[in-house]
């Protein structure tokens, strides 16, 4: 596994757990050393203990050497990041290209380089041509694409028991090798049924992940657009979503309105998809994604506006508590976090903002050093005029509003995730607001 960030580390650990001799490689020596010592550099439930188990088994180790990687394995997974470019909406492929440039010259025997990262369609074909130029093995060093579908907080389960496997290949040999790699999932000796498998060409495999993320983002933004209508019409978006959920053509998953989506995948992937569609001359086909992105960003502004009104029309002299920093629960990932975007915007408008998160405080402090951070809900809420619930950690649902009443300056809370029990908070004397609800 080349690249030992969230994806690469999870995949390496889980492949070792499936019984494979596995080598993780990263150019960051400190990261490789930390993983070799059994220390996980991010939060993911269940992964650190599994990491230590696989290190102890001898099936897993880490290195910083491309030469060692080339000598070690027949199948190499490229798991590096593809962030948004700093100069535009497209994907930054420098890390993906660096893998080919670094590994290629050492590939002297037939092998397979398998991309797992989300990339613009057409990337795999271009990388395959470059790898054949660089590798002493020539075209016997092939490229395939195997998109990942990990959900932060469920990564181990999603790797060991995925809802589907997609193999983008350009030869029968590549398909055969990947079927061998995933044989424990495709042909389980006992237990659950085999994981569904879809074998495609390279371009289709590249499109699967970005198409899935685009559909998911569209569904989330749809219910948030309905929340905007509900706020004006005096309707209740939660009841609306419940009614929609019984339609089997729609379903209820991801129909909860709120402050919107964030993280390191959905926002940058839909923007990169739009940029690639424009390059291909088919931008009208995905023009709707621009509105999806804009709806999502409007939800953040809506929370800020609601908090200002709730606080008496101004943030000056107000103390605001933000519950949550991670973009989602069971993660310490703060990339494009709606919670932190809202917190920083409110701070810039004059409020004293304190943030509490069970796992993401260290990462949040690095990204937003001007914000204040607390070690508990009670400390964060001390003297607050408004509480904002912006990441749906289970612990926030367990807060006793009666007990918290003695801590705050004013009993006012905004549920930016529509997961709190409004009747419970109101019964304790709190003014309660939520997006899209009366």
Secondary structure, DSSP 8 states (H G I E B T S, - for coil): -B--SHHHHHHHHHHHHTT--EEEE-S-HHHHHHHHTT--SS--TTHHHHHHHHHHHTSEEEES-HHHHHHH-SEEEE-----B-TTSSSB--HHHHHHHHHHHTT--S-EEEEE-S---TTHHHHHHHHHHHH-TTGGGEEEEE------TT-HHHHHHT-S-EEEE-SSHHHHHHHHHHTHHHHS-SSSS----EEEE-HHHHHHHHHHHHHHHHHHHHHHHHHHHHHHHHT--HHHHHHHHHTSTTT-STT---SS---SSSHHHHHHHHHHHHHHTT-GGGGTHHHHHHHHHHHHHHHHHHHHHHHTTS--TT-EEEEE--SSSSS----TT-HHHHHHHHHHHTT-EEEEE-SS-HHHHHHH-TTSEE-SSHHHHHTT-SEEEE-S--HHHHT--HHHHHTT-SS-EEEESSS-S-HHHHHHTT-EEEETT--
